[in-house]
């Protein structure tokens, strides 16, 4: 899951991104994004998450049979 938070970053740093085993954390400087903007960005990015396709369905059709 992608999380977007607002925080006070050092001058010149607009965003900091950190990947963890639980997902992606994006910290945006609160001077550059509103609360609504952060929530909208988080929702949009999570909506882009990949969905399983036919090759990821777990089907055994590709296995050779005797």
N, CA and C atoms as an extended XYZ file, in Angstrom:
198
Properties=species:S:1:pos:R:3:atomname:S:1:resname:S:1:resid:I:1 pbc="F F F"
N         0.839       -1.167        0.000 N   UNK     1
C         0.000        0.000        0.000 CA  UNK     1
C         0.888        1.235        0.000 C   UNK     1
N         0.451        2.256       -0.658 N   UNK     2
C         1.174        3.527       -0.728 CA  UNK     2
C         0.538        4.495        0.258 C   UNK     2
N         1.377        5.117        1.087 N   UNK     3
C         0.908        6.106        2.063 CA  UNK     3
C         1.552        7.447        1.741 C   UNK     3
N         0.743        8.503        1.730 N   UNK     4
C         1.246        9.858        1.515 CA  UNK     4
C         0.951       10.662        2.773 C   UNK     4
N         2.000       11.225        3.372 N   UNK     5
C         1.827       12.028        4.573 CA  UNK     5
C         2.412       13.413        4.357 C   UNK     5
N         1.911       14.355        5.137 N   UNK     6
C         2.428       15.723        5.110 CA  UNK     6
C         3.288       15.928        6.348 C   UNK     6
N         4.428       16.546        6.165 N   UNK     7
C         5.338       16.799        7.279 CA  UNK     7
C         6.205       18.007        6.960 C   UNK     7
N         6.967       18.470        7.930 N   UNK     8
C         7.908       19.566        7.706 CA  UNK     8
C         9.255       18.968        7.342 C   UNK     8
N         9.692       19.176        6.108 N   UNK     9
C        10.987       18.686        5.648 CA  UNK     9
C        11.993       19.841        5.629 C   UNK     9
N        13.266       19.507        5.479 N   UNK    10
C        14.305       20.526        5.360 CA  UNK    10
C        14.041       21.395        4.136 C   UNK    10
N        14.487       22.627        4.191 N   UNK    11
C        14.347       23.545        3.063 CA  UNK    11
C        14.988       22.925        1.820 C   UNK    11
N        14.265       22.949        0.734 N   UNK    12
C        14.766       22.395       -0.522 CA  UNK    12
C        14.307       20.971       -0.789 C   UNK    12
N        13.841       20.276        0.244 N   UNK    13
C        13.340       18.902        0.058 CA  UNK    13
C        11.826       18.958       -0.041 C   UNK    13
N        11.309       18.598       -1.204 N   UNK    14
C         9.856       18.619       -1.400 CA  UNK    14
C         9.223       17.306       -0.962 C   UNK    14
N         9.938       16.192       -1.192 N   UNK    15
C         9.389       14.875       -0.845 CA  UNK    15
C        10.519       13.908       -0.524 C   UNK    15
N        10.179       12.937        0.315 N   UNK    16
C        11.086       11.848        0.650 CA  UNK    16
C        10.295       10.558        0.492 C   UNK    16
N        10.871        9.579       -0.196 N   UNK    17
C        10.185        8.308       -0.443 CA  UNK    17
C        10.971        7.191        0.221 C   UNK    17
N        10.241        6.297        0.919 N   UNK    18
C        10.886        5.155        1.576 CA  UNK    18
C        10.069        3.900        1.281 C   UNK    18
N        10.741        2.884        0.756 N   UNK    19
C        10.092        1.604        0.484 CA  UNK    19
C        10.291        0.691        1.692 C   UNK    19
N         9.219        0.041        2.121 N   UNK    20
C         9.278       -0.927        3.210 CA  UNK    20
C         8.596       -2.207        2.740 C   UNK    20
N         8.654       -3.242        3.546 N   UNK    21
C         7.980       -4.488        3.163 CA  UNK    21
C         6.463       -4.323        3.160 C   UNK    21
N         5.958       -3.293        3.842 N   UNK    22
C         4.515       -3.049        3.876 CA  UNK    22
C         4.041       -2.168        2.733 C   UNK    22
N         4.965       -1.525        2.027 N   UNK    23
C         4.552       -0.675        0.923 CA  UNK    23
C         5.506        0.481        0.715 C   UNK    23
N         4.974        1.562        0.199 N   UNK    24
C         5.756        2.742       -0.138 CA  UNK    24
C         5.238        3.910        0.687 C   UNK    24
N         6.148        4.617        1.363 N   UNK    25
C         5.776        5.783        2.160 CA  UNK    25
C         6.341        7.030        1.490 C   UNK    25
N         5.457        7.967        1.175 N   UNK    26
C         5.861        9.223        0.564 CA  UNK    26
C         5.551       10.339        1.556 C   UNK    26
N         6.598       11.030        2.011 N   UNK    27
C         6.427       12.173        2.899 CA  UNK    27
C         6.589       13.439        2.068 C   UNK    27
N         5.549       14.241        2.021 N   UNK    28
C         5.569       15.490        1.256 CA  UNK    28
C         5.681       16.662        2.223 C   UNK    28
N         6.458       17.660        1.833 N   UNK    29
C         6.565       18.861        2.651 CA  UNK    29
C         5.204       19.549        2.697 C   UNK    29
N         4.740       19.846        3.872 N   UNK    30
C         3.391       20.421        4.024 CA  UNK    30
C         3.255       21.791        3.393 C   UNK    30
N         4.367       22.431        3.081 N   UNK    31
C         4.310       23.735        2.410 CA  UNK    31
C         4.014       23.589        0.921 C   UNK    31
N         4.077       22.346        0.403 N   UNK    32
C         3.910       22.132       -1.036 CA  UNK    32
C         2.675       21.318       -1.400 C   UNK    32
N         1.930       20.808       -0.409 N   UNK    33
C         0.744       20.004       -0.723 CA  UNK    33
C        -0.282       20.168        0.404 C   UNK    33
N        -1.541       20.236        0.028 N   UNK    34
C        -2.611       20.347        1.018 CA  UNK    34
C        -2.995       18.969        1.546 C   UNK    34
N        -3.758       18.953        2.611 N   UNK    35
C        -4.253       17.692        3.160 CA  UNK    35
C        -5.094       16.964        2.119 C   UNK    35
N        -5.945       17.695        1.420 N   UNK    36
C        -6.779       17.099        0.378 CA  UNK    36
C        -5.930       16.591       -0.777 C   UNK    36
N        -4.904       17.336       -1.140 N   UNK    37
C        -4.010       16.907       -2.210 CA  UNK    37
C        -3.275       15.622       -1.860 C   UNK    37
N        -2.813       15.502       -0.615 N   UNK    38
C        -2.118       14.289       -0.172 CA  UNK    38
C        -3.063       13.091       -0.189 C   UNK    38
N        -4.283       13.284        0.276 N   UNK    39
C        -5.262       12.190        0.278 CA  UNK    39
C        -5.612       11.771       -1.148 C   UNK    39
N        -5.774       12.743       -2.041 N   UNK    40
C        -6.084       12.433       -3.436 CA  UNK    40
C        -4.942       11.711       -4.132 C   UNK    40
N        -3.711       12.137       -3.870 N   UNK    41
C        -2.541       11.482       -4.456 CA  UNK    41
C        -2.432       10.046       -3.966 C   UNK    41
N        -2.639        9.840       -2.667 N   UNK    42
C        -2.584        8.486       -2.103 CA  UNK    42
C        -3.638        7.576       -2.742 C   UNK    42
N        -4.861        8.081       -2.872 N   UNK    43
C        -5.941        7.295       -3.472 CA  UNK    43
C        -5.638        6.976       -4.935 C   UNK    43
N        -5.136        7.944       -5.673 N   UNK    44
C        -4.839        7.726       -7.089 CA  UNK    44
C        -3.714        6.709       -7.266 C   UNK    44
N        -2.651        6.820       -6.480 N   UNK    45
C        -1.528        5.890       -6.604 CA  UNK    45
C        -1.932        4.471       -6.217 C   UNK    45
N        -2.746        4.330       -5.187 N   UNK    46
C        -3.200        2.992       -4.792 CA  UNK    46
C        -4.150        2.402       -5.827 C   UNK    46
N        -4.839        3.249       -6.588 N   UNK    47
C        -5.715        2.771       -7.648 CA  UNK    47
C        -4.959        2.221       -8.840 C   UNK    47
N        -3.666        2.534       -8.929 N   UNK    48
C        -2.836        2.043      -10.026 CA  UNK    48
C        -2.207        0.689       -9.724 C   UNK    48
N        -2.490        0.136       -8.553 N   UNK    49
C        -1.886       -1.144       -8.160 CA  UNK    49
C        -2.193       -2.212       -9.202 C   UNK    49
N        -1.196       -3.047       -9.521 N   UNK    50
C        -1.423       -4.090      -10.527 CA  UNK    50
C        -2.443       -5.114      -10.053 C   UNK    50
N        -3.206       -5.611      -10.986 N   UNK    51
C        -4.202       -6.645      -10.693 CA  UNK    51
C        -3.762       -7.938      -11.362 C   UNK    51
N        -4.006       -9.082      -10.745 N   UNK    52
C        -3.566      -10.353      -11.344 CA  UNK    52
C        -4.188      -10.551      -12.724 C   UNK    52
N        -3.349      -10.922      -13.665 N   UNK    53
C        -3.818      -11.214      -15.011 CA  UNK    53
C        -3.876      -12.711      -15.218 C   UNK    53
N        -4.143      -13.159      -16.429 N   UNK    54
C        -4.249      -14.589      -16.714 CA  UNK    54
C        -2.983      -15.363      -16.336 C   UNK    54
N        -1.802      -14.739      -16.518 N   UNK    55
C        -0.570      -15.449      -16.195 CA  UNK    55
C        -0.359      -15.584      -14.691 C   UNK    55
N        -1.072      -14.805      -13.888 N   UNK    56
C        -0.936      -14.867      -12.437 CA  UNK    56
C        -2.111      -15.564      -11.767 C   UNK    56
N        -2.948      -16.229      -12.537 N   UNK    57
C        -4.180      -16.786      -11.982 CA  UNK    57
C        -3.967      -18.078      -11.213 C   UNK    57
N        -2.772      -18.653      -11.300 N   UNK    58
C        -2.507      -19.893      -10.590 CA  UNK    58
C        -2.978      -21.115      -11.339 C   UNK    58
N        -3.312      -20.971      -12.617 N   UNK    59
C        -3.782      -22.073      -13.420 CA  UNK    59
C        -2.655      -23.059      -13.724 C   UNK    59
N        -2.963      -24.343      -13.775 N   UNK    60
C        -1.982      -25.379      -14.071 CA  UNK    60
C        -1.977      -25.752      -15.547 C   UNK    60
N        -2.594      -24.949      -16.400 N   UNK    61
C        -2.711      -25.274      -17.822 CA  UNK    61
C        -1.340      -25.344      -18.511 C   UNK    61
N        -0.344      -24.647      -18.000 N   UNK    62
C         0.967      -24.607      -18.639 CA  UNK    62
C         1.839      -25.812      -18.294 C   UNK    62
N         1.450      -26.597      -17.314 N   UNK    63
C         2.246      -27.753      -16.930 CA  UNK    63
C         2.078      -28.872      -17.948 C   UNK    63
N         3.171      -29.595      -18.201 N   UNK    64
C         3.104      -30.728      -19.124 CA  UNK    64
C         2.429      -31.900      -18.436 C   UNK    64
N         1.670      -32.624      -19.199 N   UNK    65
C         0.984      -33.789      -18.649 CA  UNK    65
C         1.566      -35.054      -19.277 C   UNK    65
N         1.592      -36.170      -18.544 N   UNK    66
C         2.099      -37.447      -19.051 CA  UNK    66
C         1.096      -38.134      -19.920 C   UNK    66
